[in-house]
Amino acid sequence: MSIVTVQLGQCGNQIGYEVFDTICRDLHNTQGFCCKRENEVYQASCKEHFFNEEKSGVPIARALLIDMEPKVISQTLLKAAHSGRWKYGQHSHFCQKQGSGNNWAYGYSVHGPKHEESIMNLIQKEVEKYDSLRGFSTIMSMAGGTGSGLGAFLTQNLRDAYPNSFIINQIIWPYGTGEVIVQNYNSVLTLSHLYRSSDALLVHENDVVHKICAKLMNIKQISFRDVNQVIAHQLGSVFQPTYSPEDSCQYRRNPLGDLMASLVPHPEFKMLGLRNIPQMSENSLAYTTFAWTGLLKHLRQMLISNAKMEEGIDWQIRPPLSGLPALEKVLPNKEFHFNTSIANLVILRGKDVHSADLGGFKDPALYTSWLQPSDAFSEWRTHRAFNKYEKLAALVSNSQFLLKPLDTIIGKAWNMFASKAYVHQYTKFGIEEEDFLDSFTVLEQVVASYCNL
């Protein structure tokens, strides 16, 4: 069951490289904390999902690299080839000489239609290699022009061309302080368009990942590569093989479809967040041991209190008691906020994994009233450790986690739009004021839906 990864723009291509490199290093990791036979089955399942084999024995990533400038793609292809562990396909990329200038409208309305046929042909050639296509995973930034604008255009094309395949967009949420002056416009336009055509948006917040690098990984001078490697670790912890529910010795064939079925029960709710525990530097790993009880207690409180990492968890926040309103409705002026979930998926990897008790995540108080906890909570497990972590838990959550950052981006974009700031840069490439208003309307509805859980 094949998944095609589509790396879009500078950000998408750099993170895509780190994802495949992380997966490949895990593939050859001798510290799997499991028997040889189990490790071989795990490796075979991983290769089936992410790589093609060539005669030389070097795995070829099932990925396409797309950018409107050649520099990053050239660097990415070279780095993969020089790793000696894996590489990209010889004809797996598309690039041009001129970027999108951080303008969403240029990526969407100019590059998209101009290169639509070439890019879709590239995708079709990749898809034709597989017996069974399960879906697409795109990696893209929201802040710039190519990843966001061309990415939104391409997602719509994928939906039209492959209506029965899953599409999950890995979205890199920009720093709040701002990388690009029009990033809030670009973000609003990206999110609203993706909401119409994608099955799920898995969001990675740059500010959160930056804090993880500083506080948990103890990195002093944080680079983009450090941030990208944390995102790659988190994605690997979700998409690497886990056992199927029917057979505890058989790895699941369709992780992307299983993820969608578990976490997106209604098309109005597509925003997914990802948390890992523990997260630390490789040096610290060798001197640290963990118990599942402690890890899962912290992970549950991270979910309840909407903490994005294990440091600084607010232990005062509790789920509402049955029949009582949530705490923030009782105390409207306080900073308490219970994070209501639609659905959660916990993925456990490593030693003694079947002894871990996930009963705390099945509490009906964690979830919206219109889903039974049995439908709202899923668990995946494997004895095989990931990335040298003896025990590792990942939580993928469809909850209210993104309400505040989403509301902030909409607010900033609206304030600029109300004064018509930079709007002319978009209208000259065919994105009119009505398109902005439509996008605001779509996202305000998303905010309202999540608020009403």
Secondary structure by P-SEA (a helix, b strand, c coil): cbbbbbbccaaaaaaaaaaaaaaaaaaacccccccaaaaaaaaaaaaaccbbbccccbbbbcbbbbccccaaaaaaaaaaaaccccccccccccccccccccccccccccccccaaaaaaaaaaaaaaacccccbbbbbbbcccccccaaaaaaaaaaaaacccbbbbbbcccccccccccaaaaaaaaaaaaaaacccccccccaaaaaaaaccccccccccaaaaaaaaaaaaaacccccccccccccccccaaaaaaaaccccccccbbbbbbcccccccccccbbbbaaaaaaaaaaaaaaccccccccccccccccccccccccccccccbbbbbbcbbbbbbbcccccccccccccccccccccccccccbbbbbbccccccccbbbbbbbbcccaaaaaaaaaaaaaaaaaaccaaaaaaaacccaaaaaaaaaaaaaaaaaaaac
